[in-house]
């Protein structure tokens, strides 16, 4: 099987000498993360999505949370020392990150934004997240992801 084209996220992981695995699935359109987890044959609790938010001061923040979870906006704001945060409008995702909806990786955005990974990732040996294009996921340790993007771990998802 031919090796898939490398994304910026893959190049950055390689440059940092971080081991990763690649999983591909057939799709060139947006799919929700729970569907993607099934397509790459990974337990849903180990697959994470990348969310872009904007704070009251217009700073952009990145949150990496489990695909089946919902971002707790108040906890997210506290995590980045903002009065409030709101989701970045979909129309601005590409301009801000360089990625498209459904293909947004926490690694390799146009700028390195403050990034928070939900603390639930710490309990996992490996997590899966977007490689930076639809149809492609990366898997690495949560600690390695945090190291490469300068992320912190904080509880930022809504509890049931």
SULRATA-V911805 format. One record per pair of residues at least 24 apart in sequence whose C-alpha atoms are under 7 Angstrom apart, sorted by the first residue. I is the first residue (numbers start at 1). GAP is how many residues later the second one is. D is the distance in whole Angstrom. If there is no record, write none. Layout:
i: {I	I}
gap: {GAP	GAP}
d: {D	D}
This chain:
i: {7	7	8	9	9	9	9	18	19	20	20	20	21	21	21	22	22	22	22	23	23	23	24	24	24	25	25	26	27	27	28	28	29	30	30	31	33	34	34	46	46	47	47	47	48	48	48	49	50	50	50	52	52	53	53	53	53	54	54	54	54	55	55	55	55	56	56	56	56	60	61	61	61	62	62	62	62	63	63	63	64	64	64	65	65	69	69	70	70	71	71	71	72	72	72	75	76	79	99	102	103	103	103	103	104	104	104	105	105	105	105	107	114	115	115	115	115	116	116	116	116	117	117	117	117	118	118	118	118	118	119	119	119}
gap: {124	125	100	98	99	122	123	126	121	118	119	120	117	118	119	114	115	116	117	113	114	115	111	112	113	110	111	109	107	108	106	107	105	71	72	71	34	33	34	81	82	80	81	82	79	80	81	80	54	55	56	35	36	32	33	34	35	31	32	33	34	27	29	30	31	26	27	28	29	53	52	53	54	51	52	53	54	52	53	54	52	53	54	52	53	88	89	87	88	85	86	87	84	85	86	81	80	75	33	32	27	29	30	31	26	28	29	24	25	26	27	42	37	34	35	36	37	35	36	37	38	34	35	36	37	35	36	37	38	39	34	35	36}
d: {7	6	6	5	5	6	6	7	7	6	5	5	6	5	7	7	6	5	6	6	5	6	5	4	6	5	6	6	6	5	6	6	7	7	5	6	5	6	6	5	6	6	5	6	7	6	5	6	6	6	6	6	6	6	5	4	5	5	6	6	6	6	6	4	7	7	6	6	6	6	6	5	6	6	6	5	6	6	5	6	6	5	6	6	5	6	7	6	6	6	5	6	5	5	5	5	5	7	6	6	6	5	4	5	6	5	7	7	5	6	5	6	7	7	7	5	7	5	5	6	7	7	6	5	6	6	5	5	6	7	5	5	5}
